[in-house]
Amino acid sequence: MAFLSGGHSRRYETAFLFIPTRAVAKRLATPLIRGLTGTVDKGSWFTERWPRRSSRVFGGHSNVEASVAYDLMLMDAAGSVRVRERADSILRTLRAVPALDGMCELHSGFRDPDELDCESLSEFMEEDAHATERFRSFCATRGLDEAWALDDPKSAATFLDLEWGVTLATAKMPNAASEVADAYGKLVAFARHYQLRIWDPQLGGEVDLNNPGTVPPVWT
């Protein structure tokens, strides 16, 4: 099995499918990395941008697993607010899907606000010419000092959650090709039923749930 790079763009779009800025991809990948490894190597853009890829792809980086894994992330819509109980509920329901819990590794996507949110916000505002105005409006409506809010993890996290949505759970696809289509189909059906989105770090964007295909977008 091999992965194809989805490329990298510095555009941020709010359409059904969007191409992420570096800040978007970095932040969305973080819950997945923390859920599976318990740590984030902030010095490695490879593991933040492309979590759990084959060491063959990146020349044997020590903090990338040797085995290939394909991960998908369930997300709420943009405008959502980060709530642990919501993520816990989705994860419990996901694990109750017949066979899915047995075929996939499932993990919570929730994490508390921290300095990474501040870093991601700064990068986002550098990459999106309109983000500064939206953040200024966000601060004004909440009576926040803009300079203070930039360095406040909770404020940064709230703004970014409203912009991008909240990661609720992550699912590692089976290694066996014969099981991938079944697991992927169940995950797509779950996302549709609960009106969630599926973020694909390998693709660097969202799965089109109107036309998801029978296997993940860059699974080969």
Residue frames as a rotation matrix with the C-alpha (Angstrom) as fourth column:
MET 1
0.577 0.817 0.000 0.00
0.817 -0.577 0.000 0.00
0.000 0.000 -1.000 0.00
ALA 2
-0.615 -0.780 0.119 1.30
0.783 -0.621 -0.024 3.46
0.092 0.078 0.993 -0.84
PHE 3
0.266 0.662 -0.700 0.15
0.653 -0.659 -0.374 7.00
-0.709 -0.357 -0.608 -0.17
LEU 4
-0.127 -0.226 0.966 -0.16
0.869 -0.495 -0.002 9.83
0.479 0.839 0.259 -2.63
SER 5
-0.745 -0.198 -0.637 0.46
0.539 -0.741 -0.401 13.32
-0.393 -0.642 0.659 -1.39
GLY 6
0.321 0.933 0.161 -2.54
0.918 -0.265 -0.294 15.62
-0.231 0.243 -0.942 -1.56
GLY 7
-0.137 -0.443 0.886 -0.21
0.618 -0.737 -0.274 18.59
0.774 0.510 0.375 -2.06
HIS 8
-0.211 0.029 -0.977 -0.09
0.895 -0.396 -0.205 21.72
-0.393 -0.918 0.058 0.02
SER 9
-0.046 0.283 0.958 -1.84
0.628 -0.738 0.248 25.01
0.777 0.613 -0.144 -0.53
ARG 10
-0.886 -0.267 -0.378 -1.80
0.462 -0.564 -0.684 28.21
-0.030 -0.781 0.623 1.46
ARG 11
-0.578 0.767 0.280 -5.46
-0.422 -0.574 0.702 28.88
0.699 0.287 0.655 0.70
TYR 12
-0.894 0.449 0.011 -8.30
0.211 0.443 -0.872 28.48
-0.396 -0.777 -0.490 3.17
GLU 13
-0.702 0.708 -0.076 -11.75
-0.357 -0.257 0.898 27.96
0.617 0.657 0.433 1.74
THR 14
-0.692 0.534 0.486 -15.08
-0.506 0.121 -0.854 27.60
-0.515 -0.837 0.187 3.53
ALA 15
-0.069 0.642 -0.763 -16.69
-0.902 0.287 0.323 25.51
0.426 0.711 0.560 0.80
PHE 16
0.872 0.474 0.118 -17.82
-0.482 0.794 0.370 21.92
0.082 -0.379 0.922 1.43
LEU 17
0.634 -0.771 -0.053 -14.32
0.773 0.635 0.015 20.76
0.022 -0.050 0.998 0.59
PHE 18
0.940 -0.341 0.001 -11.50
-0.341 -0.940 0.031 23.05
-0.010 -0.030 -1.000 1.62
ILE 19
0.429 -0.888 -0.168 -7.77
0.478 0.381 -0.792 23.02
0.767 0.259 0.588 1.00
PRO 20
0.825 0.058 -0.562 -6.04
0.560 -0.216 0.800 23.65
-0.075 -0.975 -0.211 4.32
THR 21
0.552 -0.742 0.380 -3.47
-0.602 -0.670 -0.434 26.20
0.577 0.011 -0.817 5.25
ARG 22
-0.369 -0.760 -0.534 -0.50
0.000 0.575 -0.818 24.82
0.929 -0.302 -0.212 7.17
ALA 23
-0.780 0.083 0.620 -2.09
-0.612 -0.303 -0.730 26.07
0.127 -0.949 0.288 10.40
VAL 24
0.285 0.958 0.025 -5.33
-0.956 0.282 0.083 24.20
0.073 -0.047 0.996 9.69
ALA 25
0.495 -0.114 -0.861 -3.63
-0.244 0.933 -0.264 20.92
0.834 0.341 0.434 8.85
LYS 26
-0.594 -0.804 -0.041 -1.21
-0.126 0.143 -0.982 21.16
0.795 -0.578 -0.186 11.76
ARG 27
-0.631 0.368 0.683 -3.93
-0.775 -0.258 -0.577 21.79
-0.036 -0.893 0.448 14.33
LEU 28
0.456 0.872 -0.175 -6.38
-0.880 0.472 0.057 19.20
0.132 0.128 0.983 12.99
ALA 29
0.244 -0.436 -0.866 -3.68
-0.167 0.861 -0.480 16.54
0.955 0.262 0.137 13.00
THR 30
-0.528 -0.641 0.557 -2.69
-0.613 -0.167 -0.772 17.18
0.588 -0.749 -0.305 16.60
PRO 31
0.185 0.601 0.778 -5.57
-0.950 0.311 -0.014 15.38
-0.250 -0.736 0.629 18.40
LEU 32
0.885 0.119 -0.450 -4.84
-0.306 0.878 -0.369 12.32
0.351 0.464 0.813 16.27
ILE 33
0.004 -0.975 -0.222 -1.15
-0.135 0.220 -0.966 12.35
0.991 0.033 -0.131 17.15
ARG 34
-0.516 -0.197 0.834 -1.79
-0.804 -0.224 -0.551 12.93
0.296 -0.954 -0.043 20.84
GLY 35
0.477 0.798 0.369 -4.48
-0.868 0.492 0.058 10.27
-0.135 -0.348 0.928 21.00
LEU 36
0.907 -0.108 -0.407 -2.22
-0.084 0.900 -0.427 7.65
0.412 0.422 0.807 19.47
THR 37
0.092 -0.970 -0.225 1.17
0.435 0.243 -0.867 8.56
0.896 -0.018 0.445 20.89
GLY 38
0.602 0.207 -0.771 0.41
0.798 -0.185 0.573 10.80
-0.024 -0.961 -0.277 23.86
THR 39
-0.078 -0.702 -0.707 2.90
0.433 -0.663 0.610 13.39
-0.898 -0.259 0.356 22.59
VAL 40
0.945 0.210 0.252 3.45
0.318 -0.399 -0.860 15.94
-0.080 0.893 -0.443 19.88
ASP 41
-0.104 -0.994 -0.035 6.89
0.841 -0.107 0.531 16.54
-0.532 0.026 0.847 18.42
LYS 42
0.738 0.493 -0.461 6.53
0.253 -0.835 -0.489 20.23
-0.626 0.244 -0.741 17.61
GLY 43
-0.067 -0.846 -0.529 9.86
-0.477 -0.438 0.762 20.21
-0.876 0.303 -0.374 15.83
SER 44
-0.841 -0.244 0.483 8.69
0.225 0.654 0.722 17.81
-0.492 0.716 -0.495 13.15
TRP 45
-0.376 0.718 -0.587 6.37
-0.818 -0.554 -0.154 19.22
-0.435 0.422 0.795 10.49
PHE 46
-0.699 0.096 -0.709 6.14
-0.442 0.721 0.534 15.76
0.563 0.686 -0.461 8.91
THR 47
-0.802 0.382 -0.459 4.39
0.556 0.760 -0.338 14.19
0.220 -0.526 -0.821 11.89
GLU 48
-0.571 0.636 -0.520 2.14
0.079 -0.588 -0.805 17.20
-0.817 -0.501 0.285 12.46
ARG 49
-0.336 0.424 -0.841 1.14
-0.879 -0.463 0.118 17.54
-0.339 0.779 0.528 8.81
TRP 50
0.106 0.300 -0.948 1.08
-0.692 0.707 0.146 13.86
0.714 0.641 0.283 7.89
PRO 51
-0.009 -0.129 0.992 0.48
-0.959 0.281 0.028 11.77
-0.283 -0.951 -0.126 11.03
ARG 52
0.107 0.032 0.994 1.33
-0.310 0.951 0.003 8.07
-0.945 -0.309 0.112 11.14
ARG 53
0.760 0.036 -0.649 2.65
-0.649 0.096 -0.754 7.82
0.035 0.995 0.097 7.59
SER 54
0.899 -0.437 -0.034 5.08
0.433 0.898 -0.079 5.12
0.065 0.056 0.996 6.52
SER 55
0.457 -0.820 -0.345 8.74
-0.031 -0.402 0.915 5.67
-0.889 -0.408 -0.209 7.45
ARG 56
-0.119 -0.466 0.877 9.51
0.882 0.357 0.309 4.75
-0.457 0.810 0.369 3.83
VAL 57
0.618 0.473 0.628 7.85
0.736 -0.629 -0.250 7.96
0.277 0.616 -0.737 2.68
PHE 58
0.931 -0.184 0.314 9.87
-0.258 -0.942 0.214 10.25
0.256 -0.281 -0.925 4.92
GLY 59
0.233 -0.954 -0.190 13.20
-0.315 0.111 -0.943 8.46
0.920 0.280 -0.275 4.90
GLY 60
0.059 -0.207 -0.977 12.89
0.628 0.769 -0.125 6.73
0.776 -0.606 0.175 8.27
HIS 61
-0.226 -0.064 0.972 12.09
-0.542 -0.821 -0.181 9.59
0.809 -0.568 0.151 10.67
SER 62
-0.894 -0.298 -0.334 12.35
0.056 0.667 -0.743 8.12
0.444 -0.683 -0.580 14.15
ASN 63
-0.776 0.630 0.040 9.01
-0.186 -0.169 -0.968 9.48
-0.603 -0.758 0.248 15.37
VAL 64
0.008 0.775 -0.632 6.98
-1.000 0.008 -0.003 8.09
0.003 0.632 0.775 12.46
GLU 65
0.299 0.154 0.942 5.80
-0.442 0.897 -0.006 4.52
-0.845 -0.415 0.337 12.80
ALA 66
-0.750 -0.660 -0.041 7.38
-0.391 0.393 0.832 1.95
-0.533 0.640 -0.553 10.54
SER 67
-0.589 0.602 0.539 4.04
0.717 0.697 0.005 0.39
-0.373 0.390 -0.842 9.67
VAL 68
-0.894 0.328 0.305 1.64
-0.018 -0.707 0.707 2.14
0.447 0.626 0.639 7.33
ALA 69
-0.483 0.815 -0.321 -1.64
0.738 0.181 -0.650 3.36
-0.471 -0.550 -0.689 8.80
TYR 70
-0.675 0.379 0.633 -4.48
0.310 -0.633 0.710 5.33
0.670 0.675 0.310 7.29
ASP 71
-0.670 0.362 -0.648 -6.28
0.647 -0.144 -0.749 7.61
-0.365 -0.921 -0.137 9.73
LEU 72
-0.357 0.653 0.668 -9.57
0.407 -0.535 0.740 9.48
0.841 0.536 -0.076 9.40
MET 73
-0.943 -0.033 -0.331 -10.98
0.311 -0.435 -0.845 12.09
-0.116 -0.900 0.420 11.75
LEU 74
-0.040 0.989 0.142 -14.63
0.907 -0.023 0.422 12.76
0.420 0.145 -0.896 12.57
MET 75
-0.932 -0.334 -0.144 -15.37
0.363 -0.872 -0.328 16.46
-0.016 -0.358 0.934 12.99
ASP 76
0.095 0.923 -0.374 -18.30
0.713 -0.325 -0.622 18.70
-0.695 -0.208 -0.688 13.88
ALA 77
0.476 0.166 0.864 -19.25
0.800 -0.490 -0.346 21.51
0.366 0.856 -0.366 11.53
ALA 78
-0.701 -0.635 0.324 -17.48
0.496 -0.761 -0.418 24.86
0.512 -0.132 0.849 11.61
GLY 79
-0.211 0.617 0.758 -19.07
-0.499 -0.735 0.459 27.05
0.840 -0.281 0.464 14.27
SER 80
0.603 0.394 -0.694 -19.07
0.295 0.698 0.653 24.27
0.741 -0.598 0.305 16.88
VAL 81
0.358 -0.456 0.815 -17.69
-0.849 -0.522 0.081 24.62
0.388 -0.721 -0.574 20.39
ARG 82
-0.385 -0.641 -0.664 -15.24
-0.252 0.765 -0.593 22.18
0.888 -0.061 -0.456 21.97
VAL 83
0.263 0.503 0.823 -16.98
-0.959 0.044 0.279 20.09
0.105 -0.863 0.494 24.65
ARG 84
-0.745 -0.652 0.138 -15.45
-0.666 0.740 -0.100 16.94
-0.037 -0.166 -0.985 26.14
GLU 85
-0.327 0.691 0.644 -18.85
-0.230 0.603 -0.764 15.32
-0.917 -0.398 -0.038 26.73
ARG 86
0.613 0.530 -0.585 -19.72
-0.657 -0.068 -0.750 15.69
-0.438 0.845 0.307 23.04
ALA 87
-0.086 -0.746 -0.661 -16.51
-0.911 0.327 -0.251 13.95
0.403 0.580 -0.708 21.95
ASP 88
-0.811 -0.209 0.546 -16.97
-0.488 0.756 -0.435 11.22
-0.322 -0.620 -0.716 24.57
SER 89
0.098 0.953 0.287 -20.53
-0.377 0.303 -0.875 10.60
-0.921 -0.022 0.389 23.41
ILE 90
0.587 0.064 -0.807 -19.52
-0.810 0.041 -0.585 10.32
-0.004 0.997 0.076 19.76
LEU 91
-0.473 -0.844 -0.252 -16.68
-0.816 0.528 -0.238 7.94
0.334 0.093 -0.938 20.61
ARG 92
-0.615 0.317 0.721 -18.98
-0.358 0.703 -0.615 5.68
-0.702 -0.637 -0.319 22.67
THR 93
0.488 0.868 -0.093 -21.52
-0.431 0.147 -0.890 5.61
-0.759 0.474 0.446 19.86
LEU 94
0.299 -0.481 -0.824 -18.82
-0.925 0.064 -0.373 4.93
0.233 0.874 -0.426 17.28
ARG 95
-0.736 -0.656 0.168 -17.49
-0.675 0.692 -0.255 2.02
0.051 -0.301 -0.952 19.31
ALA 96
-0.277 0.731 0.624 -21.00
-0.313 0.545 -0.778 0.56
-0.908 -0.411 0.078 19.43
VAL 97
0.335 0.351 -0.874 -21.14
-0.933 -0.004 -0.359 0.21
-0.130 0.936 0.326 15.63
PRO 98
0.796 0.019 0.605 -21.09
-0.083 0.993 0.079 -3.54
-0.600 -0.113 0.792 14.86
ALA 99
0.645 -0.625 0.440 -17.66
0.760 0.584 -0.284 -4.70
-0.080 0.517 0.852 13.67
LEU 100
0.695 -0.400 0.597 -16.23
0.055 -0.799 -0.599 -1.17
0.717 0.450 -0.533 13.35
ASP 101
0.671 -0.447 0.591 -14.61
-0.740 -0.346 0.577 -1.18
-0.053 -0.825 -0.563 16.79
GLY 102
0.654 -0.408 0.637 -13.09
0.112 0.885 0.451 -4.56
-0.748 -0.223 0.625 16.03
MET 103
0.603 -0.387 0.697 -11.63
0.794 0.210 -0.571 -3.49
0.075 0.898 0.434 12.69
CYS 104
0.303 -0.429 0.851 -10.39
0.200 -0.845 -0.497 0.01
0.932 0.321 -0.170 13.58
GLU 105
-0.481 -0.416 -0.772 -8.46
0.875 -0.167 -0.455 1.67
0.061 -0.894 0.444 16.37
LEU 106
0.310 0.699 0.644 -10.78
0.508 -0.694 0.509 4.38
0.803 0.170 -0.571 17.68
HIS 107
-0.510 -0.555 -0.657 -9.66
0.859 -0.303 -0.412 7.31
0.030 -0.775 0.632 19.83
SER 108
0.550 0.658 -0.515 -11.12
0.695 -0.702 -0.156 10.53
-0.464 -0.272 -0.843 21.21
GLY 109
0.043 -0.500 0.865 -10.26
0.810 -0.490 -0.323 13.68
0.585 0.714 0.383 19.29
PHE 110
0.897 0.382 0.222 -10.80
0.187 -0.784 0.591 15.97
0.400 -0.489 -0.775 22.27
ARG 111
-0.207 -0.896 -0.393 -7.98
0.899 -0.016 -0.438 17.96
0.386 -0.444 0.808 23.81
ASP 112
0.514 0.325 -0.794 -7.92
0.701 -0.693 0.170 20.90
-0.495 -0.643 -0.584 26.19
PRO 113
0.920 -0.199 0.337 -6.85
0.066 -0.770 -0.634 24.30
0.385 0.606 -0.696 24.83
ASP 114
0.492 -0.821 -0.290 -3.10
0.614 0.091 0.784 24.86
-0.617 -0.564 0.548 25.03
GLU 115
-0.015 -0.596 -0.803 -0.24
-0.185 -0.787 0.588 26.82
-0.983 0.158 -0.098 23.49
LEU 116
-0.731 -0.237 0.639 -0.62
0.513 0.426 0.745 24.99
-0.449 0.873 -0.190 20.18
ASP 117
0.308 0.909 0.280 -3.90
0.934 -0.233 -0.273 26.82
-0.183 0.346 -0.920 19.65
CYS 118
0.616 -0.162 -0.771 -2.08
0.012 -0.977 0.215 30.13
-0.787 -0.141 -0.600 20.04
GLU 119
-0.516 -0.857 -0.016 0.61
-0.089 0.036 0.995 29.03
-0.852 0.515 -0.095 17.59
SER 120
-0.490 0.396 0.777 -2.00
0.831 0.481 0.279 27.83
-0.264 0.782 -0.565 15.09
LEU 121
0.618 0.743 -0.257 -3.93
0.657 -0.667 -0.350 31.09
-0.432 0.047 -0.901 15.41
SER 122
0.206 -0.629 -0.749 -0.82
-0.244 -0.775 0.583 33.15
-0.947 0.063 -0.314 14.68
GLU 123
-0.786 -0.507 0.353 -0.01
0.155 0.391 0.907 31.02
-0.598 0.768 -0.229 11.62
PHE 124
-0.111 0.853 0.510 -3.62
0.954 0.236 -0.187 31.15
-0.280 0.466 -0.840 10.45
MET 125
0.695 0.394 -0.602 -3.69
0.320 -0.918 -0.232 34.94
-0.644 -0.031 -0.764 10.64
GLU 126
-0.248 -0.852 -0.462 -0.45
-0.330 -0.374 0.867 35.13
-0.911 0.367 -0.189 8.68
GLU 127
-0.868 -0.164 0.468 -1.81
0.284 0.610 0.739 32.84
-0.407 0.775 -0.484 5.96
ASP 128
-0.091 0.919 0.383 -5.39
0.987 0.031 0.161 34.14
0.136 0.393 -0.910 5.68
ALA 129
-0.809 -0.311 0.498 -5.64
0.343 -0.939 -0.030 37.82
0.477 0.147 0.866 4.85
HIS 130
-0.111 0.876 0.469 -9.19
-0.320 -0.479 0.818 38.01
0.941 -0.060 0.333 6.24
ALA 131
0.115 0.153 -0.982 -8.63
0.692 0.696 0.189 36.06
0.712 -0.701 -0.026 9.46
THR 132
-0.834 -0.494 -0.246 -7.33
0.521 -0.558 -0.646 39.12
0.182 -0.667 0.723 11.32
GLU 133
-0.681 0.647 0.343 -10.56
-0.549 -0.761 0.345 41.01
0.484 0.047 0.874 10.74
ARG 134
0.249 0.793 -0.556 -12.65
-0.110 0.593 0.797 38.02
0.962 -0.137 0.235 11.82
PHE 135
-0.170 -0.385 -0.907 -10.54
0.848 0.412 -0.334 37.62
0.502 -0.826 0.256 14.95
ARG 136
-0.968 -0.162 0.190 -10.86
0.073 -0.911 -0.406 41.34
0.239 -0.379 0.894 15.71
SER 137
-0.235 0.963 0.135 -14.65
-0.637 -0.258 0.726 41.03
0.734 0.085 0.674 15.43
PHE 138
0.219 0.228 -0.949 -14.57
0.387 0.872 0.299 37.89
0.896 -0.433 0.102 17.59
CYS 139
-0.616 -0.548 -0.566 -12.70
0.737 -0.150 -0.659 39.76
0.276 -0.823 0.496 20.32
ALA 140
-0.882 0.285 0.374 -14.92
-0.297 -0.955 0.028 42.83
0.365 -0.086 0.927 20.10
THR 141
0.049 0.985 -0.167 -18.15
-0.418 0.172 0.892 40.87
0.907 0.026 0.420 20.54
ARG 142
0.457 0.065 -0.887 -16.72
0.594 0.720 0.359 39.18
0.662 -0.691 0.290 23.64
GLY 143
0.935 -0.089 0.344 -15.07
-0.266 -0.818 0.510 42.25
0.236 -0.569 -0.788 25.14
LEU 144
0.669 -0.743 0.018 -11.59
0.632 0.582 0.512 40.73
-0.391 -0.332 0.859 24.81
ASP 145
0.435 -0.668 -0.604 -8.36
-0.583 -0.720 0.377 42.61
-0.687 0.188 -0.702 24.35
GLU 146
0.911 0.012 -0.412 -7.03
-0.373 0.452 -0.810 41.42
0.176 0.892 0.416 21.00
ALA 147
0.000 -0.995 -0.101 -3.37
-0.709 0.071 -0.702 41.22
0.705 0.071 -0.705 22.04
TRP 148
-0.375 -0.079 0.924 -4.28
-0.860 0.402 -0.315 39.32
-0.346 -0.912 -0.219 25.21
ALA 149
0.596 0.737 0.318 -6.58
-0.544 0.662 -0.515 36.92
-0.590 0.134 0.796 23.36
LEU 150
0.566 -0.462 -0.683 -3.82
-0.639 0.277 -0.718 36.02
0.521 0.842 -0.139 20.89
ASP 151
-0.517 -0.852 -0.075 -1.82
-0.540 0.393 -0.744 34.56
0.664 -0.344 -0.664 23.78
ASP 152
-0.318 0.500 0.806 -4.77
-0.835 0.255 -0.488 33.03
-0.449 -0.828 0.336 25.63
PRO 153
-0.987 -0.160 0.031 -5.20
-0.126 0.874 0.470 29.32
-0.102 0.459 -0.882 24.71
LYS 154
-0.413 0.900 0.138 -8.92
0.583 0.378 -0.719 29.26
-0.700 -0.217 -0.681 25.51
SER 155
0.265 0.493 -0.829 -9.68
-0.290 -0.779 -0.556 32.32
-0.920 0.387 -0.064 23.38
ALA 156
-0.485 -0.534 -0.693 -7.52
-0.826 0.018 0.564 31.05
-0.288 0.845 -0.450 20.52
ALA 157
-0.952 0.129 0.276 -9.12
0.164 0.981 0.106 27.60
-0.257 0.146 -0.955 20.68
THR 158
-0.088 0.991 -0.105 -12.64
0.388 -0.063 -0.919 29.02
-0.917 -0.122 -0.379 20.70
PHE 159
0.171 0.106 -0.979 -11.97
-0.675 -0.711 -0.195 31.18
-0.717 0.695 -0.050 17.65
LEU 160
-0.703 -0.529 -0.476 -10.35
-0.707 0.446 0.549 28.33
-0.078 0.722 -0.687 15.71
ASP 161
-0.761 0.517 0.391 -13.14
0.376 0.844 -0.383 25.91
-0.528 -0.145 -0.837 16.63
LEU 162
0.221 0.873 -0.434 -15.67
0.045 -0.454 -0.890 28.40
-0.974 0.178 -0.140 15.28
GLU 163
0.018 -0.311 -0.950 -13.62
-0.892 -0.434 0.125 28.72
-0.451 0.846 -0.286 12.10
TRP 164
-0.570 -0.497 -0.655 -12.78
-0.770 0.602 0.212 25.06
0.289 0.625 -0.725 11.45
GLY 165
0.561 0.736 -0.379 -14.97
-0.474 0.661 0.581 22.86
0.679 -0.146 0.720 13.60
VAL 166
0.161 -0.401 0.902 -14.07
-0.958 0.157 0.240 20.42
-0.238 -0.902 -0.359 16.37
THR 167
-0.383 -0.350 -0.855 -12.32
-0.527 0.843 -0.109 17.07
0.759 0.408 -0.508 16.07
LEU 168
0.410 0.686 0.602 -14.42
-0.900 0.197 0.388 14.49
0.147 -0.701 0.698 17.92
ALA 169
0.589 -0.197 0.784 -12.81
-0.181 0.913 0.365 11.12
-0.787 -0.357 0.503 17.18
THR 170
-0.086 -0.649 -0.756 -10.15
-0.991 -0.023 0.132 9.47
-0.103 0.760 -0.642 15.06
ALA 171
0.762 0.360 0.539 -10.29
-0.282 0.933 -0.225 6.09
-0.584 0.020 0.812 13.35
LYS 172
-0.380 -0.900 -0.213 -7.32
-0.753 0.167 0.636 4.11
-0.537 0.402 -0.741 12.12
MET 173
0.504 0.586 -0.635 -8.33
-0.857 0.429 -0.284 2.04
0.107 0.688 0.718 9.11
PRO 174
0.764 -0.208 0.611 -7.52
-0.055 0.922 0.383 -1.71
-0.643 -0.326 0.693 9.12
ASN 175
-0.249 -0.918 -0.309 -4.25
-0.633 -0.088 0.769 -2.80
-0.733 0.388 -0.559 7.54
ALA 176
-0.579 0.087 0.811 -6.00
0.438 0.872 0.219 -5.63
-0.688 0.482 -0.542 5.69
ALA 177
-0.938 0.174 -0.300 -7.20
-0.342 -0.609 0.715 -4.38
-0.058 0.773 0.631 2.31
SER 178
-0.647 0.717 -0.259 -10.16
0.405 0.611 0.680 -6.77
0.646 0.335 -0.686 2.47
GLU 179
-0.123 0.595 -0.794 -11.51
0.987 -0.011 -0.161 -4.93
-0.104 -0.803 -0.586 5.55
VAL 180
-0.871 -0.341 -0.354 -10.88
0.342 -0.938 0.061 -1.34
-0.352 -0.068 0.933 4.48
ALA 181
-0.761 0.616 0.203 -13.94
-0.065 -0.383 0.921 -0.90
0.646 0.688 0.331 2.27
ASP 182
0.065 0.812 -0.580 -16.25
0.681 0.388 0.620 -2.28
0.729 -0.435 -0.528 4.97
ALA 183
-0.173 -0.207 -0.963 -14.76
0.932 -0.350 -0.092 -0.11
-0.318 -0.914 0.253 7.73
TYR 184
-0.967 -0.234 -0.096 -14.70
0.185 -0.912 0.366 2.99
-0.173 0.336 0.926 5.52
GLY 185
-0.519 0.843 0.140 -18.30
0.167 -0.061 0.984 2.47
0.838 0.534 -0.109 4.44
LYS 186
0.202 0.581 -0.788 -19.43
0.905 0.198 0.378 2.19
0.375 -0.789 -0.486 8.06
LEU 187
-0.471 -0.449 -0.759 -17.51
0.722 -0.690 -0.040 5.35
-0.506 -0.567 0.650 9.01
VAL 188
-0.967 0.165 0.195 -19.04
0.025 -0.700 0.714 7.29
0.255 0.695 0.673 6.11
ALA 189
-0.139 0.978 -0.157 -22.53
0.420 0.201 0.885 6.09
0.897 0.057 -0.439 7.06
PHE 190
0.043 0.067 -0.997 -21.88
0.997 -0.066 0.038 7.11
-0.063 -0.996 -0.070 10.67
ALA 191
-0.825 -0.429 -0.367 -20.74
0.407 -0.903 0.141 10.59
-0.392 -0.033 0.919 9.63
ARG 192
-0.748 0.610 0.263 -23.78
0.019 -0.376 0.927 11.08
0.664 0.698 0.269 7.43
HIS 193
0.046 0.835 -0.548 -26.19
0.703 0.363 0.612 9.88
0.710 -0.414 -0.570 10.14
TYR 194
0.275 -0.008 -0.961 -24.75
0.904 -0.338 0.262 12.20
-0.327 -0.941 -0.086 12.80
GLN 195
0.905 0.140 0.401 -24.12
0.336 -0.813 -0.475 15.07
0.259 0.565 -0.783 10.36
LEU 196
0.509 -0.830 -0.227 -20.36
0.075 -0.220 0.973 15.03
-0.858 -0.512 -0.049 10.88
ARG 197
0.731 -0.413 -0.543 -17.45
-0.664 -0.248 -0.705 15.65
0.157 0.876 -0.456 8.54
ILE 198
0.787 -0.584 0.200 -14.53
0.485 0.785 0.385 13.32
-0.382 -0.205 0.901 7.81
TRP 199
0.667 -0.677 -0.311 -11.09
-0.723 -0.689 -0.049 14.91
-0.181 0.257 -0.949 7.64
ASP 200
0.903 -0.410 0.131 -8.43
0.430 0.867 -0.252 12.89
-0.010 0.284 0.959 5.81
PRO 201
0.580 -0.736 -0.349 -4.88
-0.263 -0.575 0.775 13.91
-0.771 -0.357 -0.527 6.85
GLN 202
-0.224 -0.677 0.701 -3.39
0.523 0.523 0.673 11.86
-0.822 0.517 0.237 4.02
LEU 203
0.206 0.416 0.886 -5.46
0.965 -0.235 -0.114 13.82
0.160 0.879 -0.450 1.51
GLY 204
-0.854 -0.451 -0.260 -5.03
0.504 -0.840 -0.201 17.10
-0.127 -0.303 0.945 3.37
GLY 205
-0.744 0.665 0.065 -8.75
-0.597 -0.705 0.382 17.83
0.300 0.245 0.922 3.16
GLU 206
-0.259 0.765 0.590 -12.28
-0.677 0.292 -0.675 16.61
-0.689 -0.574 0.442 3.77
VAL 207
-0.880 0.155 0.450 -13.89
0.362 0.832 0.420 13.52
-0.309 0.533 -0.788 2.33
ASP 208
-0.674 0.707 -0.216 -16.78
-0.709 -0.535 0.460 14.40
0.209 0.463 0.861 0.02
LEU 209
-0.730 0.407 0.549 -19.61
-0.142 0.695 -0.704 12.54
-0.669 -0.592 -0.450 1.74
ASN 210
0.373 0.848 -0.377 -21.79
-0.620 -0.075 -0.781 12.97
-0.690 0.525 0.497 -1.34
ASN 211
0.840 -0.201 -0.504 -19.23
-0.342 0.524 -0.780 11.05
0.421 0.828 0.371 -3.37
PRO 212
0.550 -0.633 0.545 -16.90
-0.725 -0.038 0.687 9.29
-0.414 -0.773 -0.480 -0.91
GLY 213
-0.105 -0.552 -0.827 -15.91
-0.791 0.551 -0.268 6.33
0.603 0.626 -0.495 -3.06
THR 214
0.749 0.422 -0.510 -15.62
-0.139 0.853 0.502 2.79
0.647 -0.305 0.698 -1.75
VAL 215
0.301 -0.715 -0.632 -12.23
0.942 0.326 0.080 3.28
0.149 -0.619 0.771 -0.02
PRO 216
0.440 -0.172 -0.881 -10.51
0.386 -0.850 0.358 6.35
-0.811 -0.498 -0.308 1.48
PRO 217
0.898 0.153 -0.413 -9.51
-0.236 -0.625 -0.744 8.93
-0.372 0.766 -0.525 -1.18
VAL 218
0.331 -0.841 -0.427 -5.78
-0.899 -0.144 -0.414 8.18
0.287 0.521 -0.804 -1.47
TRP 219
0.192 -0.197 0.961 -5.84
-0.474 0.839 0.267 4.56
-0.859 -0.507 0.068 -0.35
THR 220
0.383 -0.094 -0.919 -4.06
-0.887 0.241 -0.394 2.43
0.258 0.966 0.009 -2.97
